[in-house]
Amino acid sequence: MDDCIFCNIVSGKFGSATLYENEEFKVILDRFPANEGHVLILVKEHVANIFEIDPDKAGRLFKLAAQIARQMKDILGFSHMNIMQNNGTIAGQTVFHFHLHLIPRYENDGITIAYQPMDLTDAQIEAMRQKLTISL
């Protein structure tokens, strides 16, 4: 897709600080990082979000993320990390090509990635559990 920045990075049309690449994924440093060492794992195939990605490919992506996170921790010396993946504008997605953020966290780094938790009753939780029971 010519208008997708990540497709252009995957194809080599746009440059990137590539850390790793295989036939399915490209791992790059985020050009506008939330913190030092912020990495993106891009799916080479253009899929917009988690609702479109093949579940088996998503599993391989997360396996790769765990391997990369361990190496990042060893090299950069941090002990905490945020792993983020946004789907849709309301959720904060700005590039509509599936990607996973690995964001190292350092003591007193000043970064806030949070939400305001809801205070639900047991009845509300049970009603949602009944509504959302999953069958695979």
C-alpha positions as CSV (number, residue, x, y, z in Angstrom):
1,M,0.0,0.0,0.0
2,D,1.7,3.2,-1.2
3,D,0.1,5.4,1.4
4,C,1.0,3.2,4.4
5,I,4.3,4.3,6.1
6,F,4.9,0.9,7.5
7,C,4.4,-0.8,4.2
8,N,6.9,1.6,2.8
9,I,9.4,0.8,5.6
10,V,8.9,-2.9,5.1
11,S,9.5,-2.6,1.3
12,G,12.6,-0.5,1.8
13,K,11.1,2.5,0.1
14,F,11.5,4.4,3.4
15,G,14.6,3.9,5.6
16,S,14.5,2.6,9.1
17,A,16.8,1.6,11.9
18,T,16.3,-2.1,11.4
19,L,17.3,-4.4,14.3
20,Y,16.0,-7.7,12.9
21,E,14.1,-9.0,9.9
22,N,12.7,-12.4,8.8
23,E,10.1,-13.4,6.2
24,E,7.1,-12.2,8.3
25,F,8.3,-9.4,10.6
26,K,10.6,-6.4,10.6
27,V,11.8,-5.0,13.9
28,I,12.9,-1.3,14.0
29,L,13.6,1.4,16.4
30,D,10.6,3.8,16.8
31,R,11.4,7.1,15.0
32,F,9.4,9.0,17.6
33,P,10.1,6.9,20.8
34,A,8.3,7.1,24.1
35,N,11.6,6.2,25.7
36,E,15.2,5.2,24.9
37,G,15.2,1.8,23.1
38,H,11.5,1.9,22.1
39,V,11.1,-0.8,19.4
40,L,8.4,-1.6,16.9
41,I,7.7,-5.1,15.6
42,L,6.0,-4.7,12.2
43,V,4.0,-7.4,10.4
44,K,5.3,-7.4,6.8
45,E,1.9,-8.2,5.4
46,H,-0.5,-5.2,5.5
47,V,-3.2,-5.9,8.1
48,A,-4.8,-3.0,9.9
49,N,-5.2,-4.4,13.3
50,I,-5.7,-7.4,15.6
51,F,-9.1,-8.1,14.1
52,E,-7.4,-8.9,10.7
53,I,-4.2,-10.6,11.7
54,D,-3.9,-14.4,11.3
55,P,-4.0,-15.9,14.9
56,D,-1.0,-18.2,14.1
57,K,1.0,-15.2,12.8
58,A,0.1,-13.2,16.0
59,G,1.4,-16.1,18.1
60,R,4.7,-16.1,16.2
61,L,4.9,-12.3,16.6
62,F,4.5,-12.6,20.4
63,K,7.1,-15.3,20.5
64,L,9.5,-13.0,18.7
65,A,8.5,-10.1,21.0
66,A,9.5,-12.2,24.1
67,Q,12.9,-13.1,22.5
68,I,13.6,-9.5,21.6
69,A,12.4,-8.1,25.0
70,R,14.9,-10.4,26.8
71,Q,17.8,-9.3,24.6
72,M,16.8,-5.6,25.0
73,K,16.7,-6.1,28.8
74,D,20.2,-7.7,28.8
75,I,21.7,-5.0,26.5
76,L,20.0,-1.9,27.9
77,G,19.8,-2.9,31.5
78,F,16.2,-2.0,32.3
79,S,14.0,-4.2,34.4
80,H,10.5,-3.1,33.3
81,M,8.7,-2.8,30.0
82,N,5.4,-1.8,28.5
83,I,4.1,-3.8,25.6
84,M,1.5,-1.9,23.6
85,Q,-0.7,-2.6,20.6
86,N,-3.6,-0.2,19.7
87,N,-6.6,-1.0,17.5
88,G,-8.6,1.8,16.1
89,T,-8.6,5.6,16.6
90,I,-10.5,5.5,19.9
91,A,-7.8,3.1,21.2
92,G,-5.0,5.4,20.1
93,Q,-4.0,3.8,16.8
94,T,-2.4,6.3,14.4
95,V,-0.8,4.0,11.8
96,F,-3.3,1.4,10.5
97,H,-0.8,-1.4,9.9
98,F,-0.5,-4.0,12.7
99,H,2.5,-3.3,14.9
100,L,3.6,-4.0,18.5
101,H,5.5,-1.5,20.7
102,L,8.2,-2.7,23.1
103,I,8.9,0.3,25.4
104,P,11.7,-0.1,28.0
105,R,11.0,1.6,31.3
106,Y,13.6,3.1,33.6
107,E,13.3,4.3,37.2
108,N,11.9,7.9,37.3
109,D,11.5,8.1,33.5
110,G,8.4,10.3,33.8
111,I,6.4,8.3,31.3
112,T,2.7,7.7,32.1
113,I,0.9,4.9,30.3
114,A,-2.3,4.4,32.3
115,Y,-6.0,4.2,32.4
116,Q,-8.5,5.1,35.1
117,P,-9.8,1.7,36.5
118,M,-13.6,1.2,36.9
119,D,-15.0,0.1,40.2
120,L,-17.5,-2.6,39.2
121,T,-19.8,-4.6,41.5
122,D,-19.6,-8.4,41.5
123,A,-23.0,-8.4,39.7
124,Q,-21.6,-6.2,36.9
125,I,-18.6,-8.5,36.5
126,E,-20.8,-11.6,36.4
127,A,-23.2,-10.0,33.8
128,M,-20.2,-9.2,31.6
129,R,-18.7,-12.7,32.1
130,Q,-22.0,-14.2,31.0
131,K,-22.2,-11.9,28.0
132,L,-18.6,-12.4,26.9
133,T,-18.2,-16.1,27.5
134,I,-15.9,-17.3,24.7
135,S,-16.1,-20.5,22.7
136,L,-13.2,-21.3,20.3
